[in-house]
Amino acid sequence: MSRSTPEGAARRRQHAELFAALGDATRLALVTTLAAGEPRSIAQLTAHSRVTRQAITKHLRVLERAGLVHCQRAGRESRYRFDPQPMDEMRAWLDRVSAQWDTLLARLKALVEE
């Protein structure tokens, strides 16, 4: 198991950061919006929202640190786009954990039914 390796520790930190980033309703809404279309500016992301531009900027920074969004400068404007790779990696990790639990539960069931 990767728990004792530096790579395993780094991966756990990355997963924790991703879960933390997605654990906020505003950030989850931003990811949903960005995943559904083209890169958007902060003005576009706040157009129909009660959330201030400053707050959206802070949320986008958290999402950027987690690798979920990337900022592209176009003149004076910053446009943010969604990057699905961290979500794909997390899905693969969750699938592996789920398979491990399925195996363990099957073994437990076999022991109980003996």
C-alpha positions in Angstrom: 0.0 0.0 0.0 1.2 3.5 -0.8 0.8 4.9 2.8 4.5 4.6 3.7 5.9 6.2 0.5 6.4 9.9 -0.1 4.3 9.5 -3.3 1.4 8.1 -1.3 1.5 10.9 1.2 1.6 13.5 -1.6 -1.4 11.7 -3.3 -3.3 11.8 -0.1 -2.7 15.5 0.3 -3.8 16.1 -3.3 -7.0 14.1 -2.7 -7.7 15.9 0.5 -7.2 19.3 -1.2 -9.6 18.2 -4.0 -12.3 17.0 -1.6 -11.9 20.2 0.4 -12.2 22.4 -2.7 -15.4 20.6 -3.8 -16.8 20.6 -0.2 -18.0 24.2 -0.6 -21.3 24.8 -2.4 -20.1 28.0 -4.2 -17.0 26.2 -5.5 -19.0 23.2 -6.6 -21.4 25.5 -8.5 -18.4 27.2 -10.2 -17.0 23.8 -11.2 -20.4 22.8 -12.6 -20.6 26.0 -14.6 -17.1 25.8 -15.9 -17.4 22.1 -16.8 -20.5 22.8 -18.9 -18.9 25.2 -21.3 -16.2 27.5 -22.5 -13.7 29.4 -20.2 -15.4 32.3 -18.4 -14.3 35.5 -16.9 -15.0 36.5 -13.3 -17.6 39.0 -14.6 -19.4 36.2 -16.4 -19.2 34.0 -13.4 -20.7 36.6 -11.1 -23.3 38.0 -13.6 -26.3 36.2 -12.1 -25.0 35.7 -8.6 -25.2 37.3 -5.2 -21.6 36.4 -4.6 -19.1 39.3 -5.0 -16.3 39.3 -7.5 -13.8 39.2 -4.6 -15.4 36.1 -3.2 -15.5 34.4 -6.5 -11.8 35.2 -7.0 -11.0 33.6 -3.7 -13.0 30.5 -4.6 -11.3 30.3 -8.0 -7.9 30.4 -6.3 -8.9 27.4 -4.1 -10.0 25.5 -7.2 -6.9 26.5 -9.0 -4.7 25.2 -6.2 -6.6 21.9 -6.4 -5.9 21.7 -10.1 -9.6 21.9 -11.1 -9.4 25.2 -12.9 -6.8 27.0 -14.8 -6.5 30.8 -15.5 -5.8 32.1 -18.9 -5.0 35.7 -19.3 -6.4 37.5 -22.3 -5.3 41.1 -22.1 -6.6 42.6 -18.9 -9.1 39.8 -18.5 -8.6 36.5 -16.7 -10.6 33.6 -18.1 -11.0 30.4 -16.1 -11.5 26.9 -17.6 -12.2 23.6 -16.0 -9.6 20.8 -16.0 -11.2 17.3 -15.6 -8.0 15.4 -15.0 -8.0 15.7 -11.1 -11.6 14.5 -11.1 -10.7 11.6 -13.4 -7.8 10.7 -11.1 -10.0 10.9 -8.0 -12.7 8.8 -9.7 -10.0 6.1 -10.5 -8.8 6.2 -6.8 -12.4 5.9 -5.5 -13.0 2.9 -7.8 -9.9 1.2 -6.4 -11.0 1.9 -2.8 -14.4 0.7 -3.6 -13.0 -2.5 -5.1 -10.9 -3.1 -2.0 -14.0 -2.7 0.2 -16.0 -5.0 -2.0 -13.2 -7.6 -1.6 -13.0 -7.2 2.2 -16.8 -7.3 2.6 -16.9 -10.5 0.5 -14.3 -12.1 2.7 -16.2 -11.0 5.8 -19.4 -12.5 4.4 -17.7 -15.7 3.6 -16.3 -15.9 7.2 -19.7 -15.2 8.8 -21.5 -17.7 6.6 -19.1 -20.6 7.3 
